[in-house]
Amino acid sequence: MSRTAYIRARVEPELKKSAEQILKDLGITASQAVTMLYKCIQRKHGWPLELKIPNEETQKIFEETDKGVGIVECSGPDEMFKK
């Protein structure tokens, strides 16, 4: 016998709109996405994504690249590995 439970969550309206458009493009409803997340949590007995706080060096690099500092552009993988 199937039962339905409800989940209520508050998120920013723009986040909801953006995420639901992506889910729509994927052919997945918000309810299906939440169900998939819960099933993954159940299978792994924990959060299914790696959650880490970046160390100081990584955080500095994130901040620099957000500002466009230190970005190297390559035309392809061969050039990237050469650099």
C-alpha positions in Angstrom: 0.0 0.0 0.0 1.4 3.3 -1.0 1.3 6.3 1.2 2.3 9.9 0.6 4.2 12.1 3.0 4.7 15.8 2.5 7.9 17.8 2.8 7.9 21.6 3.1 11.0 23.6 2.5 11.7 27.3 2.1 14.0 28.4 -0.6 14.7 31.7 -2.4 12.2 32.2 -5.2 14.8 32.7 -7.9 16.6 29.5 -6.8 13.4 27.5 -7.0 12.5 28.9 -10.4 16.0 28.3 -11.8 16.3 24.7 -10.4 12.8 23.8 -11.5 13.5 24.9 -15.0 16.6 22.7 -15.1 14.6 19.8 -13.7 11.9 20.4 -16.3 14.6 20.3 -19.0 15.8 17.0 -17.6 12.2 15.7 -17.5 12.2 15.4 -13.7 9.6 17.0 -11.3 10.7 18.6 -8.1 8.9 15.7 -6.2 10.9 13.2 -8.2 14.2 15.1 -7.5 13.5 15.1 -3.8 12.6 11.4 -3.9 15.8 10.7 -5.7 17.8 12.6 -3.1 16.1 10.8 -0.2 16.7 7.4 -1.8 20.4 8.3 -2.3 20.6 9.4 1.4 19.0 6.1 2.4 21.3 4.0 0.3 24.5 5.8 1.5 23.3 6.3 5.1 24.4 9.9 4.8 24.6 12.9 2.6 25.2 11.8 -1.0 27.5 14.7 -1.9 30.9 15.6 -0.6 30.7 18.6 1.7 34.0 20.3 2.5 35.1 23.7 3.7 37.9 24.7 1.4 41.3 25.3 3.0 42.8 28.8 2.9 44.8 28.2 -0.3 41.8 26.9 -2.2 39.5 29.7 -0.9 42.1 32.2 -2.1 42.1 30.6 -5.6 38.3 30.6 -5.7 38.3 34.3 -4.9 41.0 35.1 -7.5 39.3 33.2 -10.3 35.9 34.8 -9.5 37.7 38.1 -10.2 39.3 36.7 -13.4 42.8 36.6 -11.9 45.2 33.7 -12.8 42.9 32.1 -15.4 44.8 30.3 -18.2 42.9 29.7 -21.4 43.7 26.8 -23.7 42.5 25.7 -27.1 42.3 22.1 -26.1 43.7 19.3 -23.8 47.1 19.1 -25.5 47.8 22.8 -25.0 46.5 22.5 -21.4 48.9 19.7 -20.5 51.8 21.6 -22.1 51.0 24.6 -19.9 
